[in-house]
Every structure is written in C-alpha cells, then in structure tokens.
C-alpha cells in the first residue's frame, strides 16, 4: 500500500509517515520501481501501535523504546506517565481556580486583574511575612473575592497571617460566611478552629446560625470560641458553654463578663445563677475552679449574687474566701443592702 493510501486508511498524514520513516520508527518494508514507499500489513499494524501509544502521552522516543526494546517495562513507563499527567492536571486545576478567582472579582480592567494575581501569588508564598503583607497591602479600590480570603483562612497556620485574613474578610461584610462555613464540616479539627474564629468576626444571622450549630462540635476549643461569639451577640443558647468555659478556661474572664451581660435580662438571670451554683457544688475540692466561679458571681448584675459571695467569703478554701471578700468590697455595697 502506497503512502497516500496508508494516510487515508490510518488517518496519519503523509508528512507524519515520512517523519516516522526518518526516525526509524515505522519504515516501509519496500519501495516501488519508481522509489515510492510501499507499506506491508505489518507496517500498517505498527503505525496503529505507534498511534495507540501516542494517545497515552508517550513521546516518539519512548514509543520506539517500547516497541523495539525487549526488556522495556510498561509498568515503569505507565507509572511515570500517571505522575506527569497528575502534575499537569494539578497545574491546570490551579489555573482554573485562579481564573475563577479573577472572574469573581469582576475586574474593570487589566490593572484590577494584575492586582488579584499579585494577591494570589502573595498568599501562596512560603514566607508568613510575605503572606501577611499581601493581605494588608493597600487594595487600590480592587475588591478581593471573599472566597479567596475564606480559602486562605482555612489553610493558614500562622496566627498573625490568619488574623490579617480574618480582618480583611470582616471588612468584606457577610460575603464570606458561606465559604468559611464549609470549613465547619471538615474532619480536620484545625480547619474547624480556623473557621469558627473567622465566623466569630463576621456579622449577620447566617454566621450566628452556624456558630449556634458549632456549640455541638466535638472539639472543646471550637465550642468555646462559638460560645464567646454568641454570648457577645446576646444569644442565650451559649450559656451552658460559657459556664463550662468559666469552669475549665481559658477565656474564663471573658466568659464570666458575657454571662453577666446576659444576666441583665431577668429571664436568663436565674438560669445562669443556677448553672454557676451547680458547678460550685460539683467542684468542692478544686480551688482554681472555685476561684473562677467566684469571680463569675461577681460579674452578675446588681446584688443577685451577693449572698453567694458572702457565703464564699467564709469558704473552707482560704484563697476562695479571700477572693470573695475582695470582690464584695469591690461591689461598693450600701450599708442597707447588708440587712
């Protein structure tokens, strides 16, 4: 079969067939009396073998080795192709995400595009200082996509950079709530902790609802941060977790202050007082816990905790007694309030 016929039959151009011949990859078995290439059935079969291996991404050199090298290992070559293909797909996925990020910013011109690209490069830097600088740099009136900030927050391990990212996201309003909320479903507890810290700084009912759900998280740190944020928002469902924070710390002082603020509402005051009294009864031998609870009683509004503090002033634990006495004095109670 002549080269033109082979090209039509195989779909491989005559130019490529000549290239295969020059490389020694597929050499026609014979020549006509006029000198034209003449391909045998075996030659055509080899052409299809070459094309099949090309479809897997092999180079022509690798194809020649595969077809002519008796000791050539397919598994080694295929494994290498898999790794190279995965790397290429990862690069293309990164490019796709970068393009989507730029598109989400709705750039008004190439200057805006370049600003977003600069931010992307900065956030992917190995230097924490460089990442923080990228977040805090003047925005030049180019809006930063909340999705980009949220993604960075969920992966950022440096506390200073994470704080800068949360600040930038909070400036974007409530746009980033949905993106950050995805982190609350992660199996990685560190991701959930980053997410709850970010949500704590975001306004709106949606963030409040997600933080309320976080009160049931398996991680105590996540629950604590959710409770502190909810307490600051005046959400009474945070009371049990706030009391638990007073007992276990850290942030016990902040939790006590929030409980005091919530207790300004009479319908929650009895609940809070009862919860604190119950914890006091449950920790008769733990001096540190009793001191923290004593301080929490002092945050209650008016004189609703005065009787409890007076009892604690005579507590068997000398430290608790001294703290209670000092707190009573700080309340500046009037003489007639003692009768």
C-alpha positions in Angstrom: 0.0 0.0 0.0 1.4 3.4 -1.0 1.9 6.2 1.4 -1.2 8.2 0.2 -3.4 5.2 0.6 -1.9 4.5 4.1 -2.6 8.1 5.1 -6.2 7.8 4.1 -6.6 4.4 5.7 -4.9 5.2 9.0 -5.7 8.9 9.4 -2.0 9.7 9.9 -0.8 12.3 7.5 1.7 11.5 4.8 4.0 14.1 6.3 3.9 12.4 9.7 4.5 9.0 8.0 7.6 10.4 6.4 8.7 11.7 9.8 8.2 8.2 11.3 10.4 6.8 8.5 13.1 9.4 9.1 13.2 8.5 12.8 13.3 4.8 12.0 10.0 4.4 13.9 7.9 3.0 11.0 9.9 2.2 7.9 8.1 0.8 4.9 9.1 -2.7 4.0 9.6 -1.9 0.4 9.8 0.5 -2.4 8.1 0.5 -5.8 10.2 0.6 -9.0 9.6 4.3 -9.1 11.0 4.7 -5.5 7.7 5.3 -3.7 7.3 3.9 -0.2 5.3 0.7 0.0 3.8 -0.4 3.3 3.1 -4.0 4.2 0.2 -5.1 6.5 2.8 -5.4 9.4 4.0 -1.8 8.7 0.4 -0.6 8.9 -0.2 -2.6 12.1 2.9 -0.9 13.6 1.5 2.5 12.6 -1.6 1.8 14.6 0.6 0.7 17.6 2.5 4.0 17.4 -0.7 6.0 17.3 -2.1 4.0 20.2 0.9 4.7 22.4 0.9 8.3 21.4 -2.6 8.6 22.7 -1.3 7.6 26.1 1.1 10.6 26.0 4.3 8.8 25.2 7.0 10.6 23.2 8.1 9.2 19.9 11.4 8.2 21.5 9.6 6.4 24.2 7.4 4.7 21.7 10.5 3.4 19.8 11.9 2.0 23.1 8.5 0.4 23.9 8.2 -1.3 20.5 11.8 -2.3 20.0 13.2 -2.8 23.5 12.6 -6.4 24.6 13.4 -5.6 28.2 11.3 -2.4 28.4 8.9 -2.4 31.3 5.4 -1.0 30.6 4.6 -0.6 34.2 7.5 1.8 34.9 6.7 4.0 31.9 2.9 4.0 32.6 3.6 4.9 36.2 5.8 7.8 35.1 3.0 8.9 32.7 0.5 8.8 35.5 2.6 11.0 37.7 3.3 13.5 35.0 -0.4 13.6 34.0 -1.4 14.2 37.6 1.0 17.0 37.9 -0.3 18.6 34.7 -3.9 18.3 35.9 -3.0 19.9 39.2 -1.4 22.8 37.4 -4.4 23.1 35.2 -6.8 22.9 38.2 -4.8 25.7 39.9 -5.0 27.8 36.7 -8.8 27.2 36.6 -9.2 28.2 40.2 -7.0 31.3 39.6 -9.2 32.3 36.6 -12.4 31.8 38.6 -11.0 33.9 41.4 -10.1 36.7 39.0 -13.6 36.4 37.4 -15.3 36.6 40.8 -13.6 39.9 41.5 -15.3 41.3 38.4 -12.2 43.3 37.3 -12.8 46.5 35.5 -9.5 46.4 33.6 -6.2 44.7 33.4 -4.9 46.7 36.3 -7.5 45.0 38.5 -6.6 41.6 37.1 -2.9 42.2 37.9 -3.8 43.2 41.5 -5.7 40.0 42.1 -2.9 37.9 40.5 -0.4 39.7 42.8 -2.5 38.8 45.8 -2.8 35.2 44.8 1.0 34.9 44.5 1.5 36.6 47.8 -0.9 34.3 49.6 0.9 31.3 48.2 4.3 32.5 49.4 6.3 30.2 51.8 7.0 33.4 53.8 4.5 34.2 56.5 5.6 37.9 56.4 5.0 38.0 52.7 1.6 36.5 53.0 0.6 39.0 55.7 1.9 41.8 53.6 -0.1 40.6 50.7 -3.3 40.8 52.8 -2.6 44.1 54.4 -1.3 45.9 51.3 -3.4 48.8 50.0 -6.3 47.3 48.0 -6.2 50.2 45.4 -10.0 50.0 45.2 -9.9 46.5 43.8 -12.3 44.2 45.7 -10.8 41.0 47.0 -13.1 38.0 46.4 -14.4 36.7 49.8 -14.0 33.2 48.5 -10.2 33.7 48.1 -9.9 35.1 51.7 -12.0 32.3 53.1 -9.9 29.6 51.3 -6.7 31.2 52.7 -8.2 31.4 56.2 -9.0 27.7 56.3 -5.4 26.7 55.3 -3.4 29.4 57.1 -1.4 28.1 60.2 0.4 31.3 61.1 -1.6 33.2 63.7 -0.5 36.7 62.5 -1.4 36.0 58.9 -4.7 34.3 60.0 -5.6 37.4 62.0 -4.9 39.6 59.0 -7.0 37.4 56.8 -9.9 37.5 59.2 -9.7 41.3 59.4 -9.8 41.5 55.6 -12.7 39.1 55.4 -14.7 41.0 58.1 -14.2 44.2 56.0 -15.9 42.4 53.1 -19.1 42.2 55.2 -21.0 38.9 55.3 -20.0 37.8 51.8 -17.6 35.2 53.1 -19.8 33.4 55.5 -20.8 30.6 53.2 -17.3 29.9 52.1 -15.9 29.9 55.6 -18.8 27.7 56.8 -17.5 24.9 54.5 -14.6 24.6 57.0 -17.0 23.7 59.8 -17.8 20.4 58.1 -14.1 19.4 57.9 -12.8 16.3 59.6 -9.7 18.2 60.4 -10.2 19.9 63.8 -7.6 22.6 62.9 -9.7 23.7 59.9 -12.8 23.9 62.1 -11.0 26.0 64.6 -9.8 28.4 61.9 -13.4 28.5 60.5 -15.0 29.3 63.9 -12.6 32.1 64.6 -13.4 33.7 61.3 -17.2 33.2 61.7 -16.9 34.9 65.1 -15.8 38.1 63.4 -18.5 38.0 60.7 -21.8 39.8 61.2 -25.3 38.6 60.3 -27.9 36.0 61.1 -26.2 33.4 58.9 -23.0 33.5 60.9 -24.9 33.4 64.1 -26.8 30.3 63.0 -23.6 28.5 62.0 -22.0 29.4 65.3 -25.0 28.1 67.2 -24.6 24.8 65.4 -20.9 24.8 66.4 -21.9 24.6 70.1 -22.4 20.9 69.4 -18.9 20.4 67.9 -16.9 17.5 69.2 -13.9 19.9 69.9 -14.0 21.9 73.1 -12.0 24.8 71.5 -14.5 25.1 68.7 -17.4 25.1 71.2 -15.6 27.7 73.3 -15.0 30.2 70.5 -18.5 29.7 69.2 -19.9 30.4 72.7 -17.9 33.5 73.2 -19.0 35.0 70.0 -22.6 34.1 70.6 -22.5 35.5 74.1 -21.3 38.8 72.7 -24.3 38.7 70.3 -26.7 38.2 73.1 -27.6 34.6 72.2 -28.7 32.8 75.4 -28.1 29.3 74.0 -24.4 29.9 74.6 -25.0 30.0 78.4 -24.1 26.3 79.1 -20.9 26.6 77.0 -20.0 29.9 78.7 -20.4 28.3 82.1 -18.2 25.4 81.0 -15.6 27.9 79.8 -15.6 29.6 83.3 -15.1 26.2 84.9 -12.4 25.0 82.5 -10.8 28.1 81.0 -9.2 29.6 79.1 -11.1 32.8 78.4 -12.9 32.3 81.7 -12.8 36.1 82.5 -14.4 36.9 79.1 -17.0 34.2 79.6 -17.9 35.5 83.0 -18.3 39.0 81.7 -20.6 37.7 78.9 -22.7 35.8 81.4 -23.0 38.9 83.5 -24.2 40.8 80.4 -26.7 38.1 79.5 -28.0 38.0 83.2 -29.1 41.6 82.7 -32.2 40.0 81.2 -34.2 38.7 84.1 -35.5 35.7 82.2 -31.9 34.4 81.9 -30.5 35.5 85.3 -32.0 32.6 87.2 -30.7 30.1 84.7 -27.2 31.5 84.8 -27.1 31.7 88.6 -28.4 28.1 88.9 -25.8 26.8 86.5 -23.0 28.6 88.4 -24.2 27.3 91.7 -24.4 23.7 90.4 -20.8 23.9 89.2 -19.7 25.3 92.5 -21.3 22.3 94.3 -19.7 19.9 91.8 -16.2 21.3 92.4 -15.8 21.3 96.1 -12.2 20.2 96.1 -10.8 22.2 93.1 -9.6 25.6 94.3 -8.8 27.0 90.9 -12.3 26.3 89.6 -14.0 27.7 92.7 -12.0 30.9 92.3 -13.1 31.3 88.7 -16.7 30.7 89.7 -16.4 33.2 92.5 -15.2 35.8 90.0 -18.1 34.9 87.7 -20.6 35.5 90.5 -19.1 39.0 90.9 -20.0 39.8 87.3 -23.7 39.2 87.9 -25.8 42.4 87.8 -27.0 44.2 90.9 -26.8 42.2 94.1 -28.2 38.9 92.8 -25.0 37.1 93.7 -24.2 38.9 96.9 -25.5 36.2 99.2 -23.4 33.6 97.4 -20.3 35.8 97.6 -20.9 36.3 101.3 -21.0 32.5 101.8 -17.9 32.1 99.7 -16.1 34.7 101.9 -16.2 32.0 104.6 -15.3 29.1 102.3 -13.0 26.4 103.7 -10.6 27.2 100.9 -8.7 30.3 102.2 -7.9 31.5 98.7 -11.6 31.4 97.7 -12.5 33.2 100.9 -10.0 36.0 100.2 -11.1 36.4 96.6 -14.8 36.6 97.6 -14.1 39.1 100.3 -12.2 41.3 97.9 -14.9 41.1 95.3 -17.6 42.0 97.9 -15.6 45.1 98.8 -15.3 46.0 95.1 -19.0 45.9 94.6 -19.2 49.0 96.9 -22.5 47.8 98.5 -24.6 50.2 100.5 -25.0 49.5 104.3 -28.7 48.9 104.0 -28.0 46.2 101.4 -26.5 44.0 104.1 -29.7 43.9 106.2 
